Amino acid sequence: MLDREGYRPNVGIVLLNSHNEVFWGKRVGQHSWQFPQGGIQHGESPEQAMYRELHEEVGLLPEHVQIIGRTRDWLRYDVPEEFLRRQHTSKTHRASYRGQKQIWFLLRLVGLDSDIHLRASEHPEFDAWRWVPFWIQLDTVIDFKRDVYQLALSELARYLSRGMRMQQLAWGSPLDLFQSLYGGEEDEPKETKPTDKP
């Protein structure tokens, strides 16, 4: 489903824990990390799509999260032509498709880390995850999505406590500054457990 300008409606999800760290997922079989996201199906509202994608990609149900806020409007990114050539063999699809337009949601996890199941669907998006500081470094994000990630985080930051020191950091501050705020502990990626149900 594309709009008149060639953008596919999509939702992005920034999931916070109680320390205002964000869920960061590693793409299956790749060395890239990202936030959960996915397309809005015909007849779905952005909120309905968000809950569906949250369950499909992270295994969480509505009762596991609280909606804190969302972006006011669509944020767009274009997909480079060379990437489209690899993804779509149909020239007609490439000609009409430009990229994604996204509504981003900021959620608070009110459940437990153990409620997260990366194999909740038959086609998992992630094979590992971890909690990282809100002002995450974006060098592991595919380059054409980085601007939208920065815009989404910058807009959603208004919902966080104004007194938090992390909001005073400049974008892209060195990792050692983040570690000083979080006690110098860097969580290792959490692998999917064999007991996770497909």
C-alpha positions as CSV (number, residue, x, y, z in Angstrom):
1,M,0.0,0.0,0.0
2,L,1.6,3.2,-1.2
3,D,0.5,6.8,-0.9
4,R,0.4,9.1,-4.0
5,E,4.0,10.1,-3.5
6,G,5.3,6.5,-3.4
7,Y,5.7,6.1,0.3
8,R,4.6,3.0,2.3
9,P,2.9,3.8,5.6
10,N,4.9,2.4,8.5
11,V,5.3,2.5,12.2
12,G,8.4,2.7,14.3
13,I,8.7,1.7,17.9
14,V,11.0,3.1,20.6
15,L,10.6,0.9,23.7
16,L,11.9,2.2,27.0
17,N,12.7,0.3,30.2
18,S,12.5,1.8,33.7
19,H,15.9,3.4,33.3
20,N,14.9,5.1,30.0
21,E,17.1,2.8,28.0
22,V,15.8,1.7,24.6
23,F,15.3,-1.7,23.1
24,W,17.8,-2.3,20.3
25,G,17.4,-5.3,18.1
26,K,19.9,-7.1,15.9
27,R,18.6,-8.0,12.4
28,V,18.5,-11.7,11.8
29,G,21.7,-12.9,10.2
30,Q,23.1,-9.3,9.8
31,H,25.4,-7.0,11.7
32,S,22.9,-4.1,11.7
33,W,20.8,-3.0,14.7
34,Q,17.5,-1.1,14.6
35,F,14.3,-0.3,16.4
36,P,11.2,-2.5,15.7
37,Q,9.2,-1.2,12.7
38,G,6.8,-2.5,10.1
39,G,4.1,-1.6,7.6
40,I,0.6,-0.5,8.2
41,Q,-1.8,-2.9,6.6
42,H,-5.0,-1.8,4.8
43,G,-7.7,-0.8,7.3
44,E,-5.3,-0.5,10.3
45,S,-4.7,2.6,12.3
46,P,-1.1,3.4,13.2
47,E,-1.7,2.3,16.8
48,Q,-3.2,-1.0,15.7
49,A,-0.2,-1.6,13.4
50,M,2.2,-0.7,16.3
51,Y,0.6,-3.3,18.6
52,R,0.7,-5.9,15.8
53,E,4.4,-5.2,15.0
54,L,5.3,-5.1,18.7
55,H,4.0,-8.6,19.1
56,E,5.4,-10.0,15.8
57,E,8.9,-8.6,16.3
58,V,9.3,-8.4,20.1
59,G,6.6,-10.8,21.4
60,L,5.0,-8.2,23.7
61,L,1.3,-7.7,24.2
62,P,-0.6,-4.5,24.8
63,E,-0.6,-5.2,28.6
64,H,3.2,-5.3,28.6
65,V,3.6,-1.7,27.5
66,Q,2.3,1.9,28.1
67,I,2.1,4.4,25.3
68,I,3.9,7.5,26.3
69,G,3.7,9.5,23.1
70,R,4.1,9.5,19.3
71,T,5.4,11.8,16.6
72,R,3.0,14.5,15.5
73,D,3.3,13.7,11.8
74,W,4.9,11.3,9.3
75,L,8.6,11.1,9.1
76,R,9.9,10.0,5.7
77,Y,13.0,8.4,4.2
78,D,13.9,7.4,0.7
79,V,15.3,4.0,-0.2
80,P,18.3,4.2,-2.5
81,E,17.9,2.8,-6.0
82,E,20.7,0.3,-5.6
83,F,18.9,-1.1,-2.5
84,L,15.6,-1.3,-4.4
85,R,17.2,-3.2,-7.2
86,R,18.3,-5.9,-4.8
87,Q,14.9,-6.1,-3.0
88,H,12.5,-5.9,-6.0
89,T,13.0,-7.3,-9.4
90,S,9.9,-5.6,-10.8
91,K,10.7,-2.4,-12.5
92,T,7.1,-1.2,-12.0
93,H,7.4,-1.6,-8.3
94,R,10.8,0.2,-8.2
95,A,9.4,3.1,-10.3
96,S,6.4,3.7,-8.0
97,Y,8.1,3.0,-4.6
98,R,10.2,5.7,-3.0
99,G,10.5,4.7,0.6
100,Q,8.7,4.7,4.0
101,K,6.6,7.3,5.9
102,Q,6.5,6.5,9.5
103,I,4.6,7.4,12.7
104,W,6.9,6.7,15.7
105,F,5.6,5.6,19.1
106,L,7.4,5.9,22.4
107,L,6.4,3.0,24.7
108,R,7.3,2.1,28.3
109,L,7.8,-1.5,29.2
110,V,5.6,-2.2,32.2
111,G,6.2,-6.0,32.0
112,L,9.4,-7.8,32.5
113,D,12.5,-8.4,30.3
114,S,11.4,-12.1,30.2
115,D,8.2,-11.1,28.4
116,I,10.3,-10.3,25.4
117,H,10.3,-13.2,22.8
118,L,12.0,-12.6,19.5
119,R,10.5,-15.8,18.0
120,A,6.8,-14.8,18.5
121,S,6.2,-15.0,14.7
122,E,7.3,-17.5,12.1
123,H,9.6,-14.9,10.5
124,P,11.6,-13.3,13.3
125,E,13.1,-9.9,12.6
126,F,15.7,-10.0,15.3
127,D,18.1,-12.7,16.6
128,A,19.5,-10.7,19.6
129,W,18.6,-7.6,21.6
130,R,19.9,-5.3,24.4
131,W,19.0,-2.1,26.3
132,V,21.0,0.9,25.2
133,P,21.0,4.6,26.2
134,F,18.2,6.7,24.6
135,W,20.7,8.9,22.7
136,I,22.0,6.0,20.9
137,Q,24.9,6.1,18.4
138,L,23.6,5.5,15.0
139,D,26.6,4.0,13.2
140,T,25.1,0.5,13.3
141,V,21.9,1.8,11.5
142,I,21.7,1.5,7.8
143,D,22.7,4.9,6.5
144,F,19.5,6.0,4.7
145,K,17.5,5.5,7.9
146,R,19.8,7.5,10.2
147,D,18.2,10.9,9.7
148,V,14.7,9.6,10.5
149,Y,16.0,7.9,13.6
150,Q,17.6,11.2,14.8
151,L,14.3,13.1,14.0
152,A,12.2,10.5,15.8
153,L,14.4,10.4,18.9
154,S,14.6,14.2,19.0
155,E,10.9,14.6,18.8
156,L,10.0,11.8,21.3
157,A,12.6,13.1,23.8
158,R,10.1,15.8,24.9
159,Y,8.1,13.1,26.7
160,L,11.0,12.2,28.9
161,S,11.7,13.9,32.3
162,R,13.2,17.3,31.6
163,G,15.5,16.8,34.6
164,M,17.3,13.8,33.1
165,R,21.0,14.5,32.4
166,M,20.9,12.4,29.2
167,Q,18.8,15.1,27.5
168,Q,21.6,17.6,28.0
169,L,24.0,15.5,25.9
170,A,24.7,16.6,22.3
171,W,23.8,14.1,19.6
172,G,26.5,11.6,18.9
173,S,28.4,12.2,22.2
174,P,31.2,9.6,22.8
175,L,30.2,6.3,24.3
176,D,32.3,7.0,27.4
177,L,29.9,9.8,28.4
178,F,26.9,7.4,28.1
179,Q,28.8,4.8,30.2
180,S,29.5,7.4,32.9
181,L,25.8,8.0,33.2
182,Y,25.0,4.3,33.4
183,G,27.7,3.2,35.8
184,G,30.1,2.1,33.1
185,E,28.1,-1.1,32.5
186,E,27.5,-2.1,28.9
187,D,24.9,-4.9,28.5
188,E,25.8,-7.8,26.3
189,P,23.3,-8.7,23.6
190,K,20.6,-11.0,24.9
191,E,20.4,-14.1,22.6
192,T,17.1,-15.8,21.9
193,K,16.7,-18.6,24.3
194,P,16.1,-22.1,22.8
195,T,12.9,-22.3,24.9
196,D,11.4,-19.4,23.1
197,K,8.3,-20.7,21.2
198,P,8.3,-20.1,17.4
